[in-house]
Every structure is written in structure tokens, then in C-alpha cells.
Amino acid sequence: MKHILKCPKCGSYSMKEQCDCGQNRIEPKPPKYSPEDKYGKYRREAKKMIEDEK
């Protein structure tokens, strides 16, 4: 099943993987929630580093 994709460079949406501007489009949706979050530790560390810089 194909999903709508978004170009990170120009912000256009399409079902095609390649954008007219030359970039590859990505899925704009966040990953599904999982109680066994593999990357939660890294996200919390990154968020804390950003808050500490402010």
C-alpha cells in the first residue's frame, strides 16, 4: 500500500518517491507508539541537550 510522501526540501506532497526538485520524498507521519521504544533514550537525551542550550 502506498502512502502520501512529502519532500523535505520544497515541502510538496505526492505519491511519487522522487520529487521534481530532485530530492527523495519521505513519509511525513511519526512512527507508531510502542511501549518497547528502542530509541526513546536517544530522543530524551537529544531533547535535554536542546533544552540545555537555551
SELUMVO-687707 format. One record per residue (C-alpha): residue number from 1; residue in three letters; x, y, z. Coordinates in steps of 0.5 Angstrom, whole numbers, plus 500, padded with zeros to 3 digits. Example, Ala and Ser with C-alpha at 12.3 -4.5 7.8 and 13.67 -1.06 7.14 Angstrom:
+-----+------+-----+-----+-----+
| seq | type |  c1 |  c2 |  c3 |
+-----+------+-----+-----+-----+
|   1 |  ALA | 525 | 491 | 516 |
|   2 |  SER | 527 | 498 | 514 |
+-----+------+-----+-----+-----+
***
This chain:
+-----+------+-----+-----+-----+
| seq | type |  c1 |  c2 |  c3 |
+-----+------+-----+-----+-----+
|   1 |  MET | 500 | 500 | 500 |
|   2 |  LYS | 503 | 507 | 498 |
|   3 |  HIS | 502 | 513 | 503 |
|   4 |  ILE | 503 | 520 | 501 |
|   5 |  LEU | 510 | 523 | 502 |
|   6 |  LYS | 513 | 530 | 503 |
|   7 |  CYS | 519 | 533 | 500 |
|   8 |  PRO | 524 | 535 | 506 |
|   9 |  LYS | 527 | 541 | 501 |
|  10 |  CYS | 521 | 544 | 498 |
|  11 |  GLY | 515 | 541 | 502 |
|  12 |  SER | 511 | 539 | 496 |
|  13 |  TYR | 507 | 532 | 497 |
|  14 |  SER | 506 | 527 | 492 |
|  15 |  MET | 505 | 519 | 492 |
|  16 |  LYS | 512 | 519 | 488 |
|  17 |  GLU | 518 | 518 | 491 |
|  18 |  GLN | 522 | 522 | 487 |
|  19 |  CYS | 521 | 530 | 487 |
|  20 |  ASP | 521 | 535 | 481 |
|  21 |  CYS | 527 | 539 | 485 |
|  22 |  GLY | 531 | 532 | 485 |
|  23 |  GLN | 530 | 530 | 493 |
|  24 |  ASN | 527 | 524 | 495 |
|  25 |  ARG | 521 | 524 | 499 |
|  26 |  ILE | 520 | 522 | 506 |
|  27 |  GLU | 514 | 520 | 510 |
|  28 |  PRO | 511 | 526 | 514 |
|  29 |  LYS | 508 | 521 | 519 |
|  30 |  PRO | 512 | 520 | 526 |
|  31 |  PRO | 513 | 512 | 528 |
|  32 |  LYS | 508 | 508 | 531 |
|  33 |  TYR | 508 | 509 | 539 |
|  34 |  SER | 511 | 502 | 542 |
|  35 |  PRO | 512 | 501 | 550 |
|  36 |  GLU | 518 | 498 | 548 |
|  37 |  ASP | 521 | 504 | 545 |
|  38 |  LYS | 528 | 502 | 542 |
|  39 |  TYR | 530 | 510 | 541 |
|  40 |  GLY | 527 | 513 | 547 |
|  41 |  LYS | 533 | 514 | 551 |
|  42 |  TYR | 536 | 518 | 545 |
|  43 |  ARG | 530 | 522 | 544 |
|  44 |  ARG | 530 | 524 | 551 |
|  45 |  GLU | 538 | 526 | 551 |
|  46 |  ALA | 537 | 530 | 545 |
|  47 |  LYS | 531 | 534 | 548 |
|  48 |  LYS | 535 | 535 | 554 |
|  49 |  MET | 541 | 538 | 550 |
|  50 |  ILE | 537 | 542 | 546 |
|  51 |  GLU | 534 | 545 | 553 |
|  52 |  ASP | 540 | 546 | 556 |
|  53 |  GLU | 543 | 550 | 550 |
|  54 |  LYS | 537 | 555 | 551 |
+-----+------+-----+-----+-----+
***
